[in-house]
Amino acid sequence: MEHRRQLISNGNPMEEIVGFSRAVRVGPYISVGGTAPVDSDGKTVGVGDVYAQTKQCFEIIEAALEQAGSGLHDVVRTRVILTDIDNWKAAIEARKEYCRDARPVDTIMAINRFVNPEWLVEIEVDAVIAD
């Protein structure tokens, strides 16, 4: 069975510069890459507020999934990447607003920093469109 590859863009100019897509759909599988808490102008949303940043990440993810013909109900995995693991509770409080019904598996991890030091969190998700 052959599956078409669909690249999902949200217009971020870095997509072309770096060579990435916001999401990629192949058949029923959708992967949404590390999603930062930025607005349509590339400015950080919720500086200093991991809860607000997590919500912004999920808003971007939700739009990408919808563009791919899916939605949050199809999410099977989330990865919450933080710069400070002590922020995990606030990030998860925001995450559950978007994932309560799908109940995907989850990984929470911390790293030293992101490209933009204002970012406290990035989110990745994988989704599968069920038959």
All heavy atoms as an XYZ file, in Angstrom:
1014
protein
N       0.846     -1.176      0.000
C       0.000      0.000      0.000
C       0.894      1.244      0.000
O       1.810      1.356      0.800
C      -0.894     -0.029      1.241
C      -1.736      1.218      1.379
S      -2.751      1.220      2.865
C      -4.131      0.282      2.300
N       0.595      2.151     -0.907
C       1.382      3.375     -1.018
C       0.675      4.510     -0.283
O      -0.536      4.665     -0.373
C       1.541      3.743     -2.489
C       2.525      4.867     -2.703
C       2.797      5.083     -4.174
O       2.918      4.077     -4.906
O       2.851      6.242     -4.584
N       1.467      5.292      0.472
C       0.913      6.419      1.218
C       1.504      7.719      0.707
O       2.705      7.825      0.491
C       1.232      6.298      2.716
C       0.553      5.152      3.377
N      -0.806      5.073      3.542
C       1.055      4.023      3.923
C      -1.112      3.957      4.171
N       0.002      3.301      4.408
N       0.639      8.690      0.523
C       1.055     10.026      0.107
C       1.666     10.753      1.294
O       1.220     10.620      2.421
C      -0.176     10.777     -0.406
C       0.113     12.127     -1.001
C      -1.151     12.718     -1.616
N      -2.156     13.061     -0.631
C      -2.259     14.266     -0.073
N      -1.425     15.225     -0.395
N      -3.198     14.510      0.810
N       2.679     11.566      1.027
C       3.348     12.367      2.049
C       2.833     13.792      1.942
O       2.929     14.427      0.893
C       4.861     12.321      1.824
C       5.680     13.075      2.812
C       7.164     12.927      2.430
N       8.011     13.729      3.245
C       8.598     13.318      4.363
N       8.421     12.073      4.771
N       9.364     14.116      5.066
N       2.274     14.312      3.051
C       1.719     15.662      3.089
C       2.519     16.491      4.088
O       2.626     16.137      5.258
C       0.246     15.614      3.508
C      -0.413     16.961      3.619
C      -1.842     16.865      4.155
O      -2.325     15.803      4.521
N      -2.509     17.999      4.198
N       3.093     17.597      3.602
C       3.836     18.505      4.470
C       2.896     19.602      4.952
O       2.198     20.225      4.152
C       5.018     19.113      3.719
C       6.000     18.115      3.091
C       7.116     18.877      2.368
C       6.569     17.167      4.135
N       2.901     19.845      6.255
C       2.028     20.839      6.874
C       2.894     22.020      7.297
O       3.877     21.856      8.015
C       1.304     20.262      8.107
C       0.593     18.948      7.776
C       0.373     21.291      8.729
C      -0.456     19.036      6.721
N       2.504     23.209      6.868
C       3.233     24.432      7.199
C       2.319     25.380      7.953
O       1.115     25.415      7.706
C       3.719     25.116      5.919
O       4.233     26.398      6.200
N       2.890     26.157      8.868
C       2.099     27.223      9.485
C       2.657     28.588      9.100
O       2.338     29.591      9.724
C       1.990     27.052     11.001
C       3.293     27.259     11.732
O       4.349     27.349     11.131
N       3.224     27.308     13.053
N       3.516     28.620      8.076
C       4.028     29.885      7.571
C       5.253     30.421      8.279
O       5.725     31.510      7.961
N       5.785     29.670      9.222
C       6.995     30.098      9.921
C       8.131     30.216      8.898
O       8.450     29.249      8.216
C       7.345     29.071     11.001
C       8.557     29.428     11.820
O       9.481     30.084     11.358
N       8.573     28.969     13.060
N       8.764     31.386      8.784
C       9.822     31.540      7.778
C      11.010     30.603      8.008
O      11.730     30.289      7.069
C      10.239     33.008      7.914
C       9.655     33.497      9.176
C       8.509     32.619      9.520
N      11.192     30.130      9.226
C      12.301     29.212      9.504
C      12.097     27.846      8.836
O      13.060     27.125      8.621
C      12.479     29.027     11.020
C      12.976     30.285     11.725
S      14.538     30.915     11.065
C      15.668     29.682     11.658
N      10.864     27.517      8.501
C      10.613     26.246      7.827
C      11.428     26.150      6.542
O      12.070     25.139      6.274
C       9.123     26.076      7.517
C       8.269     25.874      8.747
C       6.792     25.754      8.425
O       6.417     25.651      7.233
O       5.988     25.776      9.368
N      11.399     27.202      5.745
C      12.139     27.222      4.485
C      13.643     27.339      4.729
O      14.444     26.667      4.077
C      11.651     28.383      3.609
C      12.244     28.398      2.229
C      11.800     27.220      1.378
O      10.683     26.724      1.556
O      12.598     26.803      0.525
N      14.035     28.186      5.668
C      15.459     28.420      5.945
C      16.138     27.155      6.449
O      17.222     26.780      5.993
C      15.624     29.576      6.956
C      15.150     30.894      6.321
C      17.062     29.698      7.457
C      14.960     32.033      7.314
N      15.498     26.487      7.402
C      16.101     25.315      8.048
C      15.754     24.029      7.317
O      16.501     23.055      7.362
C      15.666     25.246      9.535
C      16.224     24.022     10.227
C      16.088     26.514     10.271
N      14.617     24.025      6.630
C      14.194     22.824      5.920
C      13.395     21.875      6.788
O      13.729     20.704      6.899
N      12.345     22.383      7.454
C      11.489     21.520      8.252
C      10.032     21.867      7.989
O       9.719     22.888      7.387
C      11.814     21.623      9.752
C      11.323     22.893     10.423
C      10.087     22.933     11.058
C      12.108     24.035     10.438
C       9.639     24.092     11.677
C      11.672     25.191     11.052
C      10.436     25.228     11.674
N       9.155     21.009      8.450
C       7.718     21.231      8.374
C       7.167     21.250      9.791
O       7.719     20.607     10.683
C       7.036     20.097      7.597
O       7.475     20.085      6.262
N       6.073     21.969      9.992
C       5.412     21.956     11.304
C       4.962     20.547     11.615
O       5.058     20.061     12.724
C       4.215     22.939     11.295
C       3.266     22.857     12.466
C       3.862     23.139     13.834
N       4.941     24.062     13.817
C       6.126     23.833     14.407
N       6.357     22.723     15.064
N       7.087     24.722     14.345
N       4.428     19.873     10.585
C       3.970     18.494     10.738
C       4.118     17.786      9.408
O       4.189     18.427      8.354
C       2.514     18.470     11.193
N       4.152     16.462      9.477
C       4.183     15.626      8.280
C       3.164     14.509      8.471
O       3.153     13.858      9.521
C       5.581     15.028      8.023
C       5.548     14.072      6.837
C       6.620     16.117      7.817
N       2.329     14.336      7.449
C       1.371     13.225      7.465
C       1.755     12.242      6.376
O       1.964     12.629      5.230
C      -0.054     13.723      7.223
C      -1.046     12.577      7.157
C      -2.463     13.030      6.976
N      -3.312     11.839      6.816
C      -4.616     11.875      6.681
N      -5.253     13.039      6.684
N      -5.292     10.761      6.539
N       1.828     10.970      6.748
C       2.037      9.884      5.803
C       0.961      8.852      6.108
O       0.969      8.241      7.193
C       3.448      9.271      5.911
C       3.599      8.114      4.937
C       4.522     10.322      5.679
N       0.032      8.704      5.182
C      -1.100      7.818      5.447
C      -1.855      8.311      6.667
O      -2.154      9.497      6.787
N      -2.137      7.415      7.616
C      -2.874      7.825      8.809
C      -1.990      8.395      9.914
O      -2.489      8.790     10.961
C      -3.537      6.520      9.269
C      -2.559      5.469      8.859
C      -1.978      5.959      7.539
N      -0.676      8.445      9.692
C       0.271      8.871     10.724
C       0.648     10.340     10.560
O       0.978     10.786      9.461
C       1.544      8.024     10.668
C       1.263      6.553     10.782
C       1.253      5.745      9.650
C       0.976      5.970     12.011
C       0.976      4.398      9.741
C       0.692      4.624     12.110
C       0.692      3.839     10.983
O       0.403      2.508     11.072
N       0.620     11.075     11.676
C       0.991     12.487     11.667
C       1.974     12.735     12.794
O       1.719     12.354     13.941
C      -0.240     13.397     11.869
C      -1.306     13.095     10.818
C       0.177     14.874     11.835
C      -2.658     13.671     11.153
N       3.089     13.360     12.460
C       4.059     13.781     13.468
C       4.139     15.294     13.445
O       4.300     15.902     12.382
C       5.445     13.197     13.172
O       5.434     11.803     13.376
N       4.018     15.886     14.625
C       4.149     17.327     14.772
C       5.440     17.569     15.540
O       5.601     17.090     16.660
C       2.950     17.952     15.522
C       3.100     19.469     15.591
C       1.635     17.577     14.846
N       6.359     18.298     14.915
C       7.673     18.524     15.501
C       7.641     19.468     16.685
O       6.592     20.021     17.048
N       8.799     19.655     17.289
C       8.935     20.539     18.441
C       8.268     21.877     18.193
O       8.681     22.628     17.320
N       7.215     22.143     18.938
C       6.396     23.331     18.732
C       6.664     24.319     19.851
O       6.453     24.019     21.025
C       4.906     22.945     18.673
O       4.746     21.985     17.618
C       4.034     24.149     18.423
N       7.140     25.483     19.463
C       7.512     26.522     20.421
C       6.337     27.459     20.684
O       5.439     27.591     19.846
C       8.706     27.314     19.884
N       6.358     28.165     21.802
C       5.255     29.054     22.179
C       5.363     30.432     21.533
O       5.671     31.430     22.178
C       5.412     29.140     23.698
C       6.892     29.024     23.911
C       7.359     28.050     22.871
N       5.104     30.483     20.230
C       5.228     31.749     19.504
C       3.904     32.132     18.864
O       3.061     31.277     18.600
C       6.340     31.673     18.431
C       7.704     31.462     19.077
C       6.050     30.576     17.416
N       3.754     33.424     18.590
C       2.556     33.896     17.891
C       2.841     33.951     16.394
O       3.920     33.543     15.937
C       2.085     35.251     18.444
C       3.090     36.382     18.256
O       4.020     36.261     17.412
O       2.945     37.403     18.942
N       1.902     34.454     15.628
C       2.047     34.465     14.169
C       3.174     35.380     13.693
O       3.632     35.260     12.557
C       0.730     34.870     13.502
O       0.341     36.154     13.950
N       3.640     36.287     14.554
C       4.765     37.154     14.215
C       6.100     36.591     14.696
O       7.139     37.247     14.568
C       4.563     38.552     14.823
C       3.366     39.269     14.224
O       3.135     39.120     13.004
O       2.664     39.967     14.976
N       6.081     35.390     15.295
C       7.298     34.775     15.791
C       7.720     35.253     17.170
O       8.795     34.904     17.647
N       6.874     36.019     17.824
C       7.188     36.527     19.163
C       6.744     35.508     20.215
O       5.699     34.866     20.074
C       6.480     37.853     19.401
C       6.823     38.914     18.378
C       7.291     40.174     19.047
C       7.489     41.316     18.089
N       8.577     41.204     17.196
N       7.522     35.390     21.283
C       7.211     34.452     22.353
C       5.939     34.866     23.079
O       5.782     36.021     23.465
C       8.381     34.376     23.349
O       9.568     33.995     22.644
C       8.102     33.364     24.456
N       5.053     33.913     23.283
C       3.822     34.110     24.044
C       4.079     33.672     25.483
O       4.709     32.643     25.725
C       2.672     33.278     23.430
C       1.447     33.275     24.323
C       2.345     33.778     22.036
N       3.603     34.445     26.452
C       3.672     34.035     27.851
C       5.077     33.983     28.416
O       5.415     33.031     29.122
N       5.883     34.980     28.143
C       7.257     34.995     28.659
C       7.215     34.792     30.175
O       6.498     35.486     30.889
C       7.977     36.319     28.296
C       9.348     36.383     28.945
C       8.087     36.454     26.783
N       7.959     33.800     30.651
C       8.035     33.502     32.077
C       6.893     32.657     32.625
O       6.867     32.340     33.803
N       5.940     32.258     31.777
C       4.739     31.535     32.215
C       4.623     30.218     31.454
O       4.135     30.182     30.326
C       3.515     32.419     31.976
C       2.215     31.814     32.454
O       2.151     30.594     32.725
O       1.227     32.578     32.539
N       5.063     29.129     32.057
C       5.081     27.835     31.371
C       3.667     27.357     31.034
O       3.460     26.717     29.996
C       5.870     26.771     32.165
C       5.112     26.289     33.378
C       6.266     25.614     31.271
N       2.682     27.663     31.868
C       1.304     27.279     31.588
C       0.820     27.951     30.293
O       0.303     27.287     29.388
C       0.413     27.659     32.774
C      -1.042     27.337     32.581
C      -1.540     26.072     32.867
C      -1.931     28.302     32.126
C      -2.884     25.772     32.690
C      -3.276     28.015     31.944
C      -3.747     26.748     32.232
O      -5.071     26.462     32.048
N       0.993     29.258     30.189
C       0.579     30.000     28.993
C       1.356     29.530     27.766
O       0.789     29.411     26.674
C       0.775     31.501     29.200
N       2.630     29.246     27.924
C       3.432     28.784     26.793
C       2.975     27.409     26.320
O       2.903     27.151     25.117
C       4.917     28.778     27.154
C       5.499     30.164     27.261
C       7.015     30.169     27.338
O       7.679     29.156     27.193
N       7.573     31.357     27.558
N       2.652     26.531     27.255
C       2.173     25.195     26.885
C       0.862     25.294     26.125
O       0.661     24.613     25.112
C       2.021     24.319     28.135
O       3.281     24.243     28.812
C       1.561     22.914     27.781
N      -0.047     26.147     26.580
C      -1.313     26.344     25.873
C      -1.069     26.847     24.446
O      -1.701     26.371     23.502
C      -2.206     27.321     26.641
C      -2.818     26.723     27.903
C      -3.743     27.675     28.597
C      -4.915     28.071     27.783
N      -6.133     27.308     27.917
N      -0.138     27.777     24.278
C       0.164     28.295     22.940
C       0.706     27.184     22.040
O       0.325     27.083     20.873
C       1.151     29.459     23.013
C       1.536     30.034     21.661
C       0.371     30.671     20.920
O      -0.678     30.953     21.490
N       0.547     30.901     19.636
N       1.576     26.357     22.582
C       2.097     25.226     21.806
C       0.956     24.340     21.324
O       0.914     23.944     20.151
C       3.076     24.410     22.642
S       4.623     25.252     23.058
N       0.019     24.030     22.217
C      -1.092     23.159     21.829
C      -2.045     23.828     20.844
O      -2.644     23.142     20.002
C      -1.832     22.622     23.058
C      -1.226     21.353     23.572
C      -0.428     21.362     24.697
C      -1.428     20.149     22.917
C       0.155     20.201     25.170
C      -0.856     18.972     23.370
C      -0.056     18.995     24.507
N      -2.190     25.132     20.904
C      -3.015     25.823     19.908
C      -2.405     25.671     18.511
O      -3.112     25.426     17.532
C      -3.176     27.303     20.272
C      -4.034     27.540     21.497
C      -5.485     27.137     21.303
O      -6.034     27.374     20.209
O      -6.073     26.574     22.261
N      -1.089     25.805     18.425
C      -0.384     25.633     17.147
C      -0.502     24.184     16.671
O      -0.753     23.914     15.489
C       1.091     26.060     17.284
C       1.184     27.561     17.594
C       1.895     25.689     16.037
C       2.554     28.009     18.069
N      -0.326     23.248     17.592
C      -0.423     21.818     17.270
C      -1.823     21.474     16.783
O      -1.991     20.770     15.782
C      -0.031     20.970     18.496
C       1.478     21.072     18.725
C      -0.485     19.524     18.343
C       1.943     20.589     20.080
N      -2.828     21.976     17.472
C      -4.212     21.698     17.074
C      -4.478     22.187     15.648
O      -5.083     21.473     14.834
C      -5.176     22.355     18.057
C      -6.629     22.030     17.792
C      -7.557     22.552     18.869
O      -7.263     23.617     19.470
O      -8.577     21.892     19.118
N      -3.998     23.379     15.315
C      -4.180     23.919     13.961
C      -3.459     23.056     12.925
O      -3.994     22.805     11.835
C      -3.687     25.361     13.901
N      -2.259     22.583     13.243
C      -1.509     21.733     12.315
C      -2.232     20.411     12.093
O      -2.330     19.925     10.956
C      -0.092     21.493     12.839
N      -2.741     19.819     13.165
C      -3.476     18.562     13.035
C      -4.729     18.745     12.177
O      -5.038     17.900     11.329
C      -3.846     18.014     14.415
C      -2.687     17.469     15.246
C      -3.152     17.176     16.669
C      -2.068     16.233     14.604
N      -5.431     19.836     12.398
C      -6.633     20.099     11.601
C      -6.283     20.290     10.130
O      -6.987     19.806      9.247
C      -7.382     21.300     12.165
C      -8.063     20.985     13.481
C      -8.684     22.185     14.166
O      -8.580     23.317     13.633
O      -9.264     21.996     15.256
N      -5.168     20.956      9.865
C      -4.721     21.146      8.485
C      -4.391     19.804      7.834
O      -4.544     19.628      6.624
C      -3.496     22.071      8.462
C      -3.105     22.547      7.088
C      -1.920     23.509      7.135
O      -1.589     24.062      8.169
N      -1.292     23.688      6.009
N      -3.980     18.839      8.652
C      -3.650     17.497      8.158
C      -4.874     16.591      8.088
O      -4.753     15.411      7.770
C      -2.586     16.865      9.052
N      -6.060     17.134      8.409
C      -7.270     16.335      8.356
C      -7.511     15.516      9.607
O      -8.179     14.483      9.579
N      -6.985     15.969     10.722
C      -7.051     15.235     11.974
C      -7.503     16.177     13.086
O      -8.163     17.174     12.837
C      -5.655     14.659     12.263
O      -5.631     13.946     13.470
N      -7.135     15.846     14.295
C      -7.453     16.685     15.435
C      -6.812     16.122     16.694
O      -6.172     15.065     16.659
N      -7.011     16.804     17.779
C      -6.427     16.368     19.049
C      -6.936     14.993     19.481
O      -6.234     14.262     20.180
C      -6.691     17.399     20.144
C      -5.972     18.733     19.971
C      -6.491     19.756     20.974
C      -4.462     18.566     20.113
N      -8.116     14.612     19.033
C      -8.682     13.303     19.376
C      -7.856     12.143     18.816
O      -7.965     11.025     19.299
C     -10.129     13.206     18.878
C     -10.262     13.394     17.402
N     -10.274     14.656     16.823
C     -10.352     12.507     16.388
C     -10.383     14.526     15.513
N     -10.429     13.235     15.223
N      -7.008     12.411     17.817
C      -6.180     11.368     17.207
C      -4.770     11.285     17.814
O      -3.972     10.439     17.402
C      -6.047     11.606     15.703
C      -7.336     11.325     14.953
O      -8.070     10.390     15.342
O      -7.618     12.047     13.973
N      -4.440     12.147     18.763
C      -3.092     12.160     19.348
C      -2.864     10.886     20.155
O      -3.685     10.508     20.994
C      -2.874     13.416     20.228
C      -1.551     13.335     20.979
C      -2.916     14.662     19.361
N      -1.730     10.222     19.877
C      -1.375      8.996     20.603
C      -0.145      9.175     21.494
O       0.111      8.349     22.364
C      -1.160      7.805     19.642
C      -2.456      7.464     18.910
C      -0.022      8.057     18.673
N       0.637     10.228     21.263
C       1.830     10.469     22.076
C       2.085     11.963     22.167
O       1.961     12.674     21.172
C       3.069      9.802     21.494
C       4.372     10.182     22.221
C       5.613      9.565     21.617
N       5.648      8.139     21.797
C       6.034      7.527     22.942
N       6.413      8.227     23.968
N       6.055      6.213     23.006
N       2.457     12.410     23.370
C       2.942     13.775     23.546
C       4.313     13.725     24.201
O       4.620     12.810     24.962
C       2.004     14.640     24.422
O       1.920     14.083     25.729
C       0.619     14.748     23.825
N       5.118     14.715     23.854
C       6.412     14.902     24.507
C       6.451     16.347     24.983
O       6.342     17.269     24.178
C       7.561     14.637     23.534
C       7.702     13.193     23.137
C       8.774     13.026     22.049
N       8.557     11.789     21.330
C       7.735     11.643     20.298
N       7.044     12.659     19.835
N       7.606     10.473     19.714
N       6.582     16.517     26.280
C       6.674     17.830     26.894
C       8.134     18.042     27.246
O       8.687     17.314     28.073
C       5.777     17.926     28.150
C       5.910     19.285     28.802
C       4.331     17.617     27.791
N       8.749     19.016     26.611
C      10.181     19.281     26.801
C      10.316     20.621     27.508
O       9.851     21.641     27.006
C      10.902     19.298     25.437
C      10.566     18.028     24.645
C      12.409     19.461     25.633
C      10.829     18.142     23.164
N      10.910     20.595     28.670
C      11.022     21.775     29.535
C      12.478     22.171     29.749
O      13.367     21.322     29.686
C      10.405     21.474     30.907
C       8.933     21.098     30.914
C       8.572     20.362     32.194
C       8.091     22.342     30.748
N      12.696     23.435     30.057
C      14.041     23.871     30.457
C      14.244     23.719     31.959
O      15.373     23.753     32.426
C      14.309     25.338     30.062
O      13.299     26.162     30.635
C      14.336     25.491     28.548
N      13.165     23.556     32.704
C      13.230     23.370     34.156
C      12.199     22.312     34.529
O      10.994     22.559     34.454
C      12.941     24.693     34.880
C      13.013     24.586     36.393
O      13.117     23.453     36.933
O      12.950     25.644     37.046
N      12.654     21.139     34.924
C      11.750     20.027     35.215
C      10.779     20.369     36.343
O       9.693     19.798     36.435
C      12.538     18.727     35.504
C      11.641     17.483     35.355
C      13.199     18.790     36.868
C      11.165     17.223     33.959
N      11.134     21.329     37.179
C      10.230     21.737     38.259
C       8.962     22.409     37.736
O       7.999     22.581     38.487
C      10.946     22.668     39.243
C      12.008     21.942     40.056
O      11.900     20.702     40.219
O      12.952     22.614     40.521
N       8.922     22.768     36.467
C       7.732     23.361     35.852
C       6.754     22.318     35.310
O       5.767     22.674     34.682
C       8.135     24.302     34.711
C       8.697     25.610     35.209
O       8.331     26.088     36.275
N       9.584     26.190     34.429
N       7.009     21.046     35.565
C       6.221     19.997     34.945
C       4.734     20.072     35.314
O       3.879     19.819     34.480
C       6.782     18.613     35.245
C       6.536     18.104     36.634
C       7.323     18.304     37.728
C       5.420     17.326     37.069
N       6.767     17.691     38.821
C       5.600     17.081     38.446
C       4.299     16.814     36.444
C       4.698     16.347     39.208
C       3.382     16.074     37.197
C       3.592     15.844     38.560
N       4.408     20.437     36.552
C       2.996     20.452     36.961
C       2.197     21.493     36.178
O       1.079     21.222     35.729
C       2.869     20.698     38.458
C       3.247     19.489     39.287
C       3.043     19.751     40.762
C       3.474     18.536     41.550
N       3.363     18.750     43.002
N       2.752     22.687     36.003
C       2.050     23.731     35.250
C       1.887     23.320     33.790
O       0.828     23.544     33.178
C       2.800     25.056     35.351
N       2.913     22.706     33.220
C       2.831     22.254     31.828
C       1.773     21.167     31.674
O       0.987     21.184     30.712
C       4.189     21.757     31.352
N       1.717     20.255     32.613
C       0.755     19.155     32.528
C      -0.672     19.652     32.767
O      -1.623     19.144     32.176
C       1.145     18.018     33.490
C       2.458     17.384     33.025
C       0.042     16.969     33.598
C       2.493     16.939     31.568
N      -0.837     20.656     33.613
C      -2.168     21.245     33.803
C      -2.691     21.796     32.475
O      -3.859     21.611     32.135
C      -2.138     22.341     34.865
C      -2.143     21.819     36.274
C      -3.362     20.957     36.601
O      -4.506     21.389     36.328
O      -3.169     19.843     37.116
N      -1.832     22.467     31.722
C      -2.237     22.976     30.409
C      -2.435     21.829     29.425
O      -3.410     21.811     28.661
C      -1.203     23.961     29.889
N      -1.538     20.859     29.422
C      -1.617     19.722     28.501
C      -2.938     18.987     28.646
O      -3.580     18.631     27.657
C      -0.460     18.753     28.749
C      -0.511     17.494     27.903
C       0.417     16.413     28.485
N       0.280     15.160     27.785
C      -0.644     14.232     28.081
N      -1.530     14.420     29.038
N      -0.693     13.113     27.398
N      -3.370     18.769     29.879
C      -4.572     17.960     30.061
C      -5.819     18.650     29.522
O      -6.784     17.979     29.164
C      -4.731     17.512     31.508
C      -5.240     18.514     32.472
C      -5.351     17.873     33.854
C      -5.806     18.864     34.889
N      -5.812     18.270     36.220
N      -5.806     19.968     29.400
C      -6.940     20.670     28.791
C      -7.124     20.260     27.329
O      -8.232     20.300     26.806
C      -6.743     22.185     28.878
C      -6.809     22.725     30.283
C      -6.577     24.222     30.340
O      -6.905     24.936     29.358
O      -6.057     24.685     31.366
N      -6.040     19.877     26.685
C      -6.073     19.515     25.267
C      -6.094     18.004     25.046
O      -6.467     17.552     23.964
C      -4.866     20.116     24.550
C      -4.909     21.623     24.534
C      -4.388     22.365     25.587
C      -5.507     22.310     23.480
C      -4.445     23.753     25.587
C      -5.575     23.692     23.477
C      -5.048     24.405     24.538
O      -5.118     25.784     24.536
N      -5.684     17.239     26.035
C      -5.493     15.798     25.839
C      -6.373     14.921     26.720
O      -6.243     13.699     26.691
C      -4.027     15.442     26.087
S      -2.887     16.249     24.966
N      -7.241     15.525     27.497
C      -8.042     14.762     28.465
C      -8.826     13.637     27.795
O      -8.883     12.519     28.293
C      -8.989     15.696     29.202
C      -9.745     15.037     30.340
C     -10.721     15.967     31.026
N     -10.246     17.305     31.215
C      -9.694     17.770     32.340
N      -9.553     16.976     33.366
N      -9.291     19.019     32.422
N      -9.442     13.905     26.641
C     -10.276     12.893     25.999
C      -9.458     11.821     25.278
O      -9.783     10.640     25.347
C     -11.251     13.550     25.019
C     -12.289     14.399     25.736
O     -12.545     14.168     26.937
O     -12.832     15.316     25.098
N      -8.384     12.220     24.599
C      -7.569     11.256     23.839
C      -6.702     10.394     24.754
O      -6.383      9.262     24.419
C      -6.684     11.987     22.834
N      -6.299     10.949     25.884
C      -5.443     10.260     26.865
C      -4.227      9.582     26.215
O      -3.996      8.388     26.384
C      -6.266      9.267     27.666
C      -7.322      9.967     28.515
C      -8.022      9.049     29.438
N      -7.069      8.418     30.333
C      -7.374      7.442     31.159
N      -8.601      6.986     31.211
N      -6.459      6.905     31.920
N      -3.409     10.350     25.476
C      -2.227      9.768     24.838
C      -1.147      9.433     25.857
O      -1.165      9.943     26.986
C      -1.752     10.898     23.913
C      -2.208     12.140     24.596
C      -3.522     11.785     25.233
N      -0.207      8.588     25.443
C       0.967      8.361     26.277
C       1.765      9.658     26.313
O       1.618     10.527     25.442
C       1.829      7.185     25.772
C       1.036      5.893     25.807
C       2.370      7.439     24.384
N       2.622      9.814     27.313
C       3.309     11.088     27.502
C       4.732     10.859     27.990
O       5.003      9.930     28.746
C       2.542     11.922     28.536
C       3.119     13.320     28.695
O       3.364     13.973     27.669
O       3.299     13.747     29.844
N       5.607     11.721     27.544
C       6.971     11.792     28.061
C       7.215     13.224     28.480
O       6.869     14.155     27.750
C       7.999     11.378     26.982
O       7.718     10.048     26.562
C       9.419     11.471     27.509
N       7.779     13.389     29.663
C       8.158     14.706     30.165
C       9.660     14.677     30.382
O      10.178     13.762     31.027
C       7.453     15.034     31.500
C       5.947     14.916     31.339
C       7.857     16.405     32.002
C       5.194     14.932     32.656
N      10.353     15.661     29.820
C      11.808     15.693     29.958
C      12.290     17.129     30.057
O      11.560     18.063     29.718
C      12.475     14.993     28.779
C      12.250     15.681     27.448
S      12.862     14.742     26.048
C      11.359     13.940     25.538
N      13.527     17.279     30.520
C      14.133     18.609     30.618
C      15.428     18.638     29.816
O      16.130     17.634     29.712
C      14.407     18.965     32.073
N      15.694     19.808     29.265
C      16.934     20.056     28.535
C      17.569     21.321     29.104
O      16.964     22.013     29.926
C      16.674     20.214     27.025
C      15.759     21.419     26.763
C      16.083     18.943     26.440
C      15.704     21.836     25.322
N      18.763     21.658     28.651
C      19.444     22.858     29.151
C      18.796     24.147     28.683
O      18.628     25.079     29.456
C      20.920     22.858     28.750
C      21.695     21.816     29.501
O      21.344     21.449     30.606
N      22.745     21.313     28.879
N      18.459     24.213     27.370
C      17.847     25.425     26.836
C      17.360     25.178     25.418
O      17.730     24.184     24.789
C      18.815     26.608     26.851
C      20.034     26.449     25.943
C      20.976     27.636     26.022
N      20.410     28.823     25.434
C      20.728     29.284     24.222
N      21.607     28.646     23.482
N      20.172     30.376     23.749
N      16.532     26.108     24.942
C      16.073     26.099     23.559
C      16.822     27.180     22.791
O      17.559     27.976     23.376
C      14.557     26.368     23.482
C      13.730     25.268     24.072
C      13.050     25.455     25.267
C      13.633     24.037     23.448
C      12.282     24.445     25.818
C      12.881     23.015     23.986
C      12.202     23.219     25.172
N      16.606     27.250     21.494
C      17.231     28.257     20.647
C      16.920     29.656     21.168
O      17.784     30.520     21.219
C      16.764     28.091     19.178
C      17.251     29.232     18.319
C      17.221     26.749     18.629
N      15.668     29.876     21.557
C      15.264     31.155     22.132
C      15.192     30.987     23.652
O      14.405     30.184     24.150
C      13.899     31.576     21.588
C      13.449     32.925     22.087
O      13.785     33.351     23.184
N      12.643     33.604     21.291
N      15.978     31.719     24.409
C      15.995     31.539     25.860
C      14.687     31.928     26.557
O      14.485     31.578     27.718
C      17.156     32.420     26.332
C      17.462     33.331     25.208
C      16.976     32.685     23.961
N      13.766     32.602     25.862
C      12.454     32.923     26.445
C      11.542     31.702     26.513
O      10.595     31.668     27.287
C      11.748     34.014     25.638
C      12.395     35.365     25.715
C      11.662     36.398     24.872
O      11.055     36.032     23.832
O      11.701     37.572     25.267
N      11.822     30.701     25.690
C      10.978     29.514     25.642
C      11.263     28.634     26.836
O      12.407     28.235     27.082
C      11.206     28.719     24.371
C      10.952     29.470     23.102
C      10.282     30.659     22.944
C      11.392     29.091     21.801
N      10.266     31.027     21.635
C      10.939     30.092     20.900
C      12.100     28.016     21.300
C      11.187     30.022     19.534
C      12.353     27.948     19.950
C      11.895     28.937     19.070
N      10.224     28.282     27.574
C      10.331     27.388     28.721
C       9.902     25.970     28.367
O      10.210     25.032     29.105
C       9.451     27.907     29.868
C       9.726     29.336     30.325
C       8.697     29.759     31.369
C      11.144     29.461     30.851
N       9.195     25.826     27.239
C       8.624     24.533     26.864
C       8.513     24.437     25.348
O       8.332     25.438     24.663
C       7.233     24.336     27.524
C       6.244     25.375     27.054
C       6.696     22.933     27.345
N       8.652     23.230     24.850
C       8.267     22.866     23.484
C       7.485     21.574     23.607
O       7.719     20.777     24.526
C       9.482     22.644     22.572
C      10.066     23.904     22.001
C      11.034     23.640     20.844
O      11.031     22.523     20.265
O      11.798     24.553     20.511
N       6.571     21.370     22.676
C       5.734     20.171     22.678
C       5.856     19.485     21.325
O       5.856     20.145     20.290
C       4.241     20.511     22.917
C       4.047     21.405     24.140
C       3.399     19.238     22.995
C       4.269     20.766     25.463
N       5.916     18.156     21.344
C       5.838     17.335     20.140
C       4.663     16.379     20.311
O       4.388     15.939     21.434
C       7.099     16.485     19.949
C       8.365     17.247     19.721
C       9.562     16.315     19.553
O       9.455     15.114     19.884
O      10.594     16.801     19.097
N       3.970     16.061     19.222
C       2.928     15.049     19.300
C       2.979     14.147     18.067
O       3.464     14.537     17.012
C       1.498     15.646     19.425
C       1.387     16.615     20.584
C       1.006     16.259     18.150
N       2.483     12.949     18.273
C       2.241     12.008     17.182
C       0.768     11.663     17.219
O       0.182     11.513     18.306
C       3.077     10.730     17.350
C       4.563     11.005     17.285
O       4.982     11.781     16.386
O       5.305     10.468     18.112
N       0.171     11.551     16.049
C      -1.244     11.203     15.951
C      -1.417     10.112     14.902
O      -0.617      9.992     13.969
C      -2.062     12.431     15.565
N      -2.453      9.329     15.074
C      -2.825      8.307     14.107
C      -4.327      8.440     13.889
O      -5.112      8.413     14.843
C      -2.498      6.892     14.619
C      -2.953      5.836     13.599
C      -1.016      6.750     14.925
N      -4.693      8.579     12.614
C      -6.107      8.667     12.282
C      -6.654      7.242     12.223
O      -6.225      6.429     11.405
C      -6.315      9.401     10.944
C      -5.768     10.830     11.066
C      -7.777      9.401     10.547
C      -5.741     11.596      9.759
N      -7.565      6.944     13.121
C      -8.122      5.596     13.216
C      -9.080      5.347     12.054
O      -9.713      6.268     11.539
C      -8.832      5.415     14.547
N      -9.191      4.088     11.668
C     -10.141      3.703     10.612
C     -11.557      3.873     11.075
O     -11.926      3.704     12.173
C      -9.919      2.247     10.199
C      -8.561      2.066      9.508
O      -8.070      3.037      8.919
O      -8.050      0.940      9.571
